[in-house]
Structure formats: structure tokens, C-alpha cells
């Protein structure tokens, strides 16, 4: 688990489904049903880290750090 939105409706997770656990990608899921809301991958050899969702309730922006 990388981040949870202020209203607890969105959950960002870090994953290595592309085969590189040192350079993870991010997926945002809807907490209600587990459906995928967004995917972000910078490509081979580049990782992403979720810093956090906006502190404003209802604002679904996610701050991301990339290599």
C-alpha cells in the first residue's frame, strides 16, 4: 500500500508486475469495489513512488516521485 486518499475512496498500491521489483509501477484502486482507476508505469528501469494524495477531501490528485 502506497497511499490512501483523504476521503478513503482511493487506494494507491506499488507493484512490480512488469518483472522489476526495484523499479515499481503504481496502480490506483477504488476501495468500494477494487476496480482499477488508474495505472502509471515509467517504463523499464524507472520506478515510481506515491508520495500521497491531496489533503483536500474530494481532490483525487496523487503526488508521485519518479526516477
Biopython code that builds the backbone (N, CA, C, O; Angstrom):
import numpy as np
from Bio.PDB.StructureBuilder import StructureBuilder

atoms = [
    (1, "UNK", "N", (0.850, -1.173, 0.000)),
    (1, "UNK", "CA", (0.000, 0.000, 0.000)),
    (1, "UNK", "C", (0.895, 1.234, 0.000)),
    (1, "UNK", "O", (1.807, 1.357, 0.817)),
    (2, "UNK", "N", (0.617, 2.145, -0.930)),
    (2, "UNK", "CA", (1.443, 3.340, -1.056)),
    (2, "UNK", "C", (0.760, 4.585, -0.507)),
    (2, "UNK", "O", (1.427, 5.439, 0.077)),
    (3, "UNK", "N", (-0.581, 4.713, -0.684)),
    (3, "UNK", "CA", (-1.293, 5.908, -0.211)),
    (3, "UNK", "C", (-2.798, 5.653, -0.207)),
    (3, "UNK", "O", (-3.312, 4.855, -0.991)),
    (4, "UNK", "N", (-3.489, 6.347, 0.689)),
    (4, "UNK", "CA", (-4.937, 6.296, 0.791)),
    (4, "UNK", "C", (-5.456, 7.724, 0.706)),
    (4, "UNK", "O", (-4.948, 8.611, 1.391)),
    (5, "UNK", "N", (-6.472, 7.951, -0.135)),
    (5, "UNK", "CA", (-6.997, 9.306, -0.286)),
    (5, "UNK", "C", (-7.679, 9.768, 0.998)),
    (5, "UNK", "O", (-8.097, 8.953, 1.821)),
    (6, "UNK", "N", (-7.784, 11.075, 1.155)),
    (6, "UNK", "CA", (-8.353, 11.688, 2.363)),
    (6, "UNK", "C", (-9.764, 11.185, 2.632)),
    (6, "UNK", "O", (-10.129, 10.963, 3.787)),
    (7, "UNK", "N", (-10.568, 11.001, 1.577)),
    (7, "UNK", "CA", (-11.937, 10.520, 1.757)),
    (7, "UNK", "C", (-12.017, 8.992, 1.777)),
    (7, "UNK", "O", (-13.111, 8.431, 1.848)),
    (8, "UNK", "N", (-10.876, 8.323, 1.716)),
    (8, "UNK", "CA", (-10.742, 6.867, 1.795)),
    (8, "UNK", "C", (-11.479, 6.135, 0.673)),
    (8, "UNK", "O", (-11.907, 4.994, 0.852)),
    (9, "UNK", "N", (-11.627, 6.782, -0.474)),
    (9, "UNK", "CA", (-12.264, 6.134, -1.618)),
    (9, "UNK", "C", (-11.242, 5.555, -2.593)),
    (9, "UNK", "O", (-11.574, 4.663, -3.373)),
    (10, "UNK", "N", (-9.999, 6.051, -2.561)),
    (10, "UNK", "CA", (-8.963, 5.602, -3.487)),
    (10, "UNK", "C", (-7.751, 5.080, -2.735)),
    (10, "UNK", "O", (-7.350, 5.633, -1.711)),
    (11, "UNK", "N", (-7.178, 4.011, -3.257)),
    (11, "UNK", "CA", (-6.012, 3.375, -2.658)),
    (11, "UNK", "C", (-4.948, 3.222, -3.730)),
    (11, "UNK", "O", (-5.202, 2.616, -4.771)),
    (12, "UNK", "N", (-3.770, 3.757, -3.494)),
    (12, "UNK", "CA", (-2.652, 3.609, -4.431)),
    (12, "UNK", "C", (-1.767, 2.475, -3.931)),
    (12, "UNK", "O", (-1.411, 2.420, -2.754)),
    (13, "UNK", "N", (-1.419, 1.575, -4.837)),
    (13, "UNK", "CA", (-0.521, 0.478, -4.486)),
    (13, "UNK", "C", (0.683, 0.494, -5.428)),
    (13, "UNK", "O", (0.589, 0.914, -6.581)),
    (14, "UNK", "N", (1.790, 0.036, -4.913)),
    (14, "UNK", "CA", (3.011, -0.097, -5.683)),
    (14, "UNK", "C", (3.104, -1.566, -6.105)),
    (14, "UNK", "O", (2.870, -2.461, -5.293)),
    (15, "UNK", "N", (3.445, -1.814, -7.375)),
    (15, "UNK", "CA", (3.528, -3.210, -7.825)),
    (15, "UNK", "C", (4.698, -3.405, -8.784)),
    (15, "UNK", "O", (5.232, -2.455, -9.355)),
    (16, "UNK", "N", (5.069, -4.659, -8.936)),
    (16, "UNK", "CA", (6.179, -4.999, -9.828)),
    (16, "UNK", "C", (5.752, -6.053, -10.851)),
    (16, "UNK", "O", (6.516, -6.964, -11.170)),
    (17, "UNK", "N", (4.556, -5.924, -11.349)),
    (17, "UNK", "CA", (4.037, -6.883, -12.326)),
    (17, "UNK", "C", (4.807, -6.879, -13.638)),
    (17, "UNK", "O", (4.680, -7.808, -14.436)),
    (18, "UNK", "N", (5.601, -5.849, -13.865)),
    (18, "UNK", "CA", (6.399, -5.772, -15.089)),
    (18, "UNK", "C", (7.717, -6.538, -14.942)),
    (18, "UNK", "O", (8.543, -6.551, -15.854)),
    (19, "UNK", "N", (7.900, -7.173, -13.785)),
    (19, "UNK", "CA", (9.058, -8.031, -13.583)),
    (19, "UNK", "C", (10.269, -7.379, -12.939)),
    (19, "UNK", "O", (11.327, -8.005, -12.870)),
    (20, "UNK", "N", (10.154, -6.155, -12.471)),
    (20, "UNK", "CA", (11.291, -5.461, -11.881)),
    (20, "UNK", "C", (10.888, -4.883, -10.524)),
    (20, "UNK", "O", (10.327, -3.790, -10.453)),
    (21, "UNK", "N", (11.175, -5.614, -9.455)),
    (21, "UNK", "CA", (10.750, -5.163, -8.121)),
    (21, "UNK", "C", (11.568, -3.987, -7.593)),
    (21, "UNK", "O", (11.193, -3.394, -6.582)),
    (22, "UNK", "N", (12.665, -3.638, -8.244)),
    (22, "UNK", "CA", (13.449, -2.467, -7.834)),
    (22, "UNK", "C", (12.924, -1.177, -8.448)),
    (22, "UNK", "O", (13.272, -0.087, -7.995)),
    (23, "UNK", "N", (12.089, -1.294, -9.477)),
    (23, "UNK", "CA", (11.538, -0.143, -10.173)),
    (23, "UNK", "C", (10.024, -0.345, -10.318)),
    (23, "UNK", "O", (9.549, -0.731, -11.387)),
    (24, "UNK", "N", (9.271, -0.085, -9.250)),
    (24, "UNK", "CA", (7.837, -0.393, -9.258)),
    (24, "UNK", "C", (6.992, 0.588, -10.078)),
    (24, "UNK", "O", (7.408, 1.704, -10.389)),
    (25, "UNK", "N", (5.802, 0.122, -10.408)),
    (25, "UNK", "CA", (4.778, 0.932, -11.058)),
    (25, "UNK", "C", (3.699, 1.224, -10.012)),
    (25, "UNK", "O", (3.745, 0.695, -8.901)),
    (26, "UNK", "N", (2.737, 2.061, -10.371)),
    (26, "UNK", "CA", (1.653, 2.400, -9.440)),
    (26, "UNK", "C", (0.300, 2.060, -10.047)),
    (26, "UNK", "O", (0.096, 2.166, -11.257)),
    (27, "UNK", "N", (-0.611, 1.654, -9.188)),
    (27, "UNK", "CA", (-1.994, 1.403, -9.575)),
    (27, "UNK", "C", (-2.888, 2.041, -8.519)),
    (27, "UNK", "O", (-2.627, 1.913, -7.323)),
    (28, "UNK", "N", (-3.931, 2.721, -8.954)),
    (28, "UNK", "CA", (-4.908, 3.313, -8.036)),
    (28, "UNK", "C", (-6.194, 2.499, -8.157)),
    (28, "UNK", "O", (-6.706, 2.281, -9.255)),
    (29, "UNK", "N", (-6.702, 2.057, -7.015)),
    (29, "UNK", "CA", (-7.908, 1.237, -6.955)),
    (29, "UNK", "C", (-9.030, 1.970, -6.239)),
    (29, "UNK", "O", (-8.784, 2.771, -5.337)),
    (30, "UNK", "N", (-10.262, 1.692, -6.647)),
    (30, "UNK", "CA", (-11.429, 2.180, -5.926)),
    (30, "UNK", "C", (-11.635, 1.235, -4.737)),
    (30, "UNK", "O", (-11.771, 0.026, -4.923)),
    (31, "UNK", "N", (-11.659, 1.777, -3.533)),
    (31, "UNK", "CA", (-11.797, 0.955, -2.325)),
    (31, "UNK", "C", (-13.127, 0.206, -2.331)),
    (31, "UNK", "O", (-13.202, -0.937, -1.881)),
    (32, "UNK", "N", (-14.162, 0.845, -2.836)),
    (32, "UNK", "CA", (-15.510, 0.270, -2.811)),
    (32, "UNK", "C", (-15.607, -1.097, -3.491)),
    (32, "UNK", "O", (-16.208, -2.023, -2.945)),
    (33, "UNK", "N", (-15.013, -1.224, -4.685)),
    (33, "UNK", "CA", (-15.160, -2.483, -5.422)),
    (33, "UNK", "C", (-13.838, -3.070, -5.923)),
    (33, "UNK", "O", (-13.842, -4.123, -6.561)),
    (34, "UNK", "N", (-12.721, -2.419, -5.651)),
    (34, "UNK", "CA", (-11.422, -2.927, -6.067)),
    (34, "UNK", "C", (-11.093, -2.706, -7.535)),
    (34, "UNK", "O", (-10.081, -3.209, -8.023)),
    (35, "UNK", "N", (-11.931, -1.963, -8.243)),
    (35, "UNK", "CA", (-11.668, -1.723, -9.665)),
    (35, "UNK", "C", (-10.479, -0.775, -9.843)),
    (35, "UNK", "O", (-10.210, 0.072, -8.990)),
    (36, "UNK", "N", (-9.785, -0.931, -10.947)),
    (36, "UNK", "CA", (-8.643, -0.082, -11.267)),
    (36, "UNK", "C", (-9.120, 1.267, -11.784)),
    (36, "UNK", "O", (-9.917, 1.338, -12.719)),
    (37, "UNK", "N", (-8.628, 2.333, -11.168)),
    (37, "UNK", "CA", (-8.973, 3.697, -11.559)),
    (37, "UNK", "C", (-7.882, 4.278, -12.459)),
    (37, "UNK", "O", (-8.175, 5.003, -13.409)),
    (38, "UNK", "N", (-6.621, 3.955, -12.154)),
    (38, "UNK", "CA", (-5.501, 4.499, -12.927)),
    (38, "UNK", "C", (-4.289, 3.577, -12.813)),
    (38, "UNK", "O", (-4.132, 2.850, -11.832)),
    (39, "UNK", "N", (-3.436, 3.623, -13.835)),
    (39, "UNK", "CA", (-2.168, 2.890, -13.878)),
    (39, "UNK", "C", (-1.090, 3.860, -14.315)),
    (39, "UNK", "O", (-1.324, 4.713, -15.172)),
    (40, "UNK", "N", (0.086, 3.734, -13.730)),
    (40, "UNK", "CA", (1.207, 4.560, -14.161)),
    (40, "UNK", "C", (2.488, 3.732, -14.075)),
    (40, "UNK", "O", (2.802, 3.145, -13.039)),
    (41, "UNK", "N", (3.219, 3.700, -15.191)),
    (41, "UNK", "CA", (4.500, 2.999, -15.272)),
    (41, "UNK", "C", (5.403, 3.841, -16.150)),
    (41, "UNK", "O", (5.007, 4.220, -17.252)),
    (42, "UNK", "N", (6.597, 4.140, -15.691)),
    (42, "UNK", "CA", (7.533, 4.970, -16.452)),
    (42, "UNK", "C", (8.377, 4.176, -17.435)),
    (42, "UNK", "O", (9.191, 4.755, -18.154)),
    (43, "UNK", "N", (8.204, 2.892, -17.477)),
    (43, "UNK", "CA", (8.958, 2.061, -18.404)),
    (43, "UNK", "C", (10.083, 1.315, -17.716)),
    (43, "UNK", "O", (10.355, 1.508, -16.531)),
    (44, "UNK", "N", (10.713, 0.482, -18.468)),
    (44, "UNK", "CA", (11.765, -0.385, -17.956)),
    (44, "UNK", "C", (12.905, 0.404, -17.324)),
    (44, "UNK", "O", (13.425, 1.350, -17.916)),
    (45, "UNK", "N", (13.284, 0.002, -16.118)),
    (45, "UNK", "CA", (14.402, 0.624, -15.426)),
    (45, "UNK", "C", (14.093, 1.934, -14.725)),
    (45, "UNK", "O", (15.006, 2.605, -14.243)),
    (46, "UNK", "N", (12.813, 2.313, -14.657)),
    (46, "UNK", "CA", (12.430, 3.553, -13.980)),
    (46, "UNK", "C", (11.295, 3.261, -13.021)),
    (46, "UNK", "O", (10.283, 2.673, -13.401)),
    (47, "UNK", "N", (11.468, 3.675, -11.777)),
    (47, "UNK", "CA", (10.470, 3.394, -10.755)),
    (47, "UNK", "C", (9.652, 4.607, -10.364)),
    (47, "UNK", "O", (10.041, 5.751, -10.603)),
    (48, "UNK", "N", (8.499, 4.328, -9.751)),
    (48, "UNK", "CA", (7.598, 5.364, -9.270)),
    (48, "UNK", "C", (7.280, 5.125, -7.803)),
    (48, "UNK", "O", (7.168, 3.979, -7.366)),
    (49, "UNK", "N", (7.136, 6.188, -7.054)),
    (49, "UNK", "CA", (6.737, 6.112, -5.650)),
    (49, "UNK", "C", (5.595, 7.089, -5.424)),
    (49, "UNK", "O", (5.663, 8.241, -5.851)),
    (50, "UNK", "N", (4.541, 6.627, -4.752)),
    (50, "UNK", "CA", (3.433, 7.518, -4.390)),
    (50, "UNK", "C", (3.828, 8.273, -3.134)),
    (50, "UNK", "O", (4.169, 7.663, -2.121)),
    (51, "UNK", "N", (3.784, 9.595, -3.195)),
    (51, "UNK", "CA", (4.098, 10.432, -2.039)),
    (51, "UNK", "C", (2.851, 10.608, -1.183)),
    (51, "UNK", "O", (2.917, 10.511, 0.043)),
    (52, "UNK", "N", (1.722, 10.866, -1.822)),
    (52, "UNK", "CA", (0.469, 10.999, -1.091)),
    (52, "UNK", "C", (-0.601, 11.681, -1.921)),
    (52, "UNK", "O", (-0.312, 12.399, -2.879)),
    (53, "UNK", "N", (-1.836, 11.442, -1.533)),
    (53, "UNK", "CA", (-2.968, 12.113, -2.170)),
    (53, "UNK", "C", (-3.087, 13.524, -1.613)),
    (53, "UNK", "O", (-2.532, 13.843, -0.562)),
    (54, "UNK", "N", (-3.812, 14.354, -2.330)),
    (54, "UNK", "CA", (-4.085, 15.711, -1.867)),
    (54, "UNK", "C", (-4.751, 15.656, -0.495)),
    (54, "UNK", "O", (-5.568, 14.768, -0.251)),
    (55, "UNK", "N", (-4.420, 16.583, 0.409)),
    (55, "UNK", "CA", (-5.045, 16.590, 1.731)),
    (55, "UNK", "C", (-6.469, 17.146, 1.721)),
    (55, "UNK", "O", (-7.135, 17.168, 2.756)),
    (56, "UNK", "N", (-6.934, 17.591, 0.562)),
    (56, "UNK", "CA", (-8.277, 18.159, 0.446)),
    (56, "UNK", "C", (-9.276, 17.043, 0.126)),
    (56, "UNK", "O", (-9.121, 16.324, -0.861)),
    (57, "UNK", "N", (-10.292, 16.910, 0.965)),
    (57, "UNK", "CA", (-11.310, 15.877, 0.759)),
    (57, "UNK", "C", (-11.982, 16.075, -0.596)),
    (57, "UNK", "O", (-12.412, 17.181, -0.924)),
    (58, "UNK", "N", (-12.071, 14.993, -1.390)),
    (58, "UNK", "CA", (-12.678, 15.053, -2.716)),
    (58, "UNK", "C", (-11.698, 15.356, -3.833)),
    (58, "UNK", "O", (-12.051, 15.221, -5.004)),
    (59, "UNK", "N", (-10.485, 15.759, -3.511)),
    (59, "UNK", "CA", (-9.446, 16.035, -4.504)),
    (59, "UNK", "C", (-8.630, 14.756, -4.686)),
    (59, "UNK", "O", (-7.911, 14.347, -3.775)),
    (60, "UNK", "N", (-8.735, 14.133, -5.836)),
    (60, "UNK", "CA", (-8.122, 12.821, -6.037)),
    (60, "UNK", "C", (-6.720, 12.869, -6.630)),
    (60, "UNK", "O", (-6.200, 11.835, -7.050)),
    (61, "UNK", "N", (-6.098, 14.042, -6.676)),
    (61, "UNK", "CA", (-4.741, 14.118, -7.228)),
    (61, "UNK", "C", (-3.751, 13.395, -6.325)),
    (61, "UNK", "O", (-3.841, 13.455, -5.099)),
    (62, "UNK", "N", (-2.800, 12.707, -6.965)),
    (62, "UNK", "CA", (-1.773, 11.938, -6.267)),
    (62, "UNK", "C", (-0.404, 12.484, -6.649)),
    (62, "UNK", "O", (-0.075, 12.595, -7.830)),
    (63, "UNK", "N", (0.383, 12.821, -5.647)),
    (63, "UNK", "CA", (1.743, 13.285, -5.888)),
    (63, "UNK", "C", (2.638, 12.065, -6.050)),
    (63, "UNK", "O", (2.653, 11.179, -5.195)),
    (64, "UNK", "N", (3.391, 12.021, -7.163)),
    (64, "UNK", "CA", (4.220, 10.868, -7.498)),
    (64, "UNK", "C", (5.663, 11.305, -7.710)),
    (64, "UNK", "O", (5.928, 12.329, -8.340)),
    (65, "UNK", "N", (6.583, 10.524, -7.181)),
    (65, "UNK", "CA", (8.023, 10.744, -7.400)),
    (65, "UNK", "C", (8.482, 9.709, -8.426)),
    (65, "UNK", "O", (8.164, 8.526, -8.298)),
    (66, "UNK", "N", (9.223, 10.146, -9.439)),
    (66, "UNK", "CA", (9.728, 9.194, -10.428)),
    (66, "UNK", "C", (11.223, 9.361, -10.598)),
    (66, "UNK", "O", (11.799, 10.405, -10.292)),
    (67, "UNK", "N", (11.838, 8.289, -11.101)),
    (67, "UNK", "CA", (13.277, 8.314, -11.337)),
    (67, "UNK", "C", (13.566, 9.030, -12.644)),
    (67, "UNK", "O", (14.726, 9.161, -13.032)),
]
sb = StructureBuilder()
sb.init_structure("model")
sb.init_model(0)
sb.init_chain("A")
sb.init_seg("    ")
for serial, (resi, resn, name, xyz) in enumerate(atoms, 1):
    if name == "N":
        sb.init_residue(resn, " ", resi, " ")
    sb.init_atom(name, np.array(xyz, "f"), 0.0, 1.0, " ", f" {name:<3s}", serial, name[0])
structure = sb.get_structure()
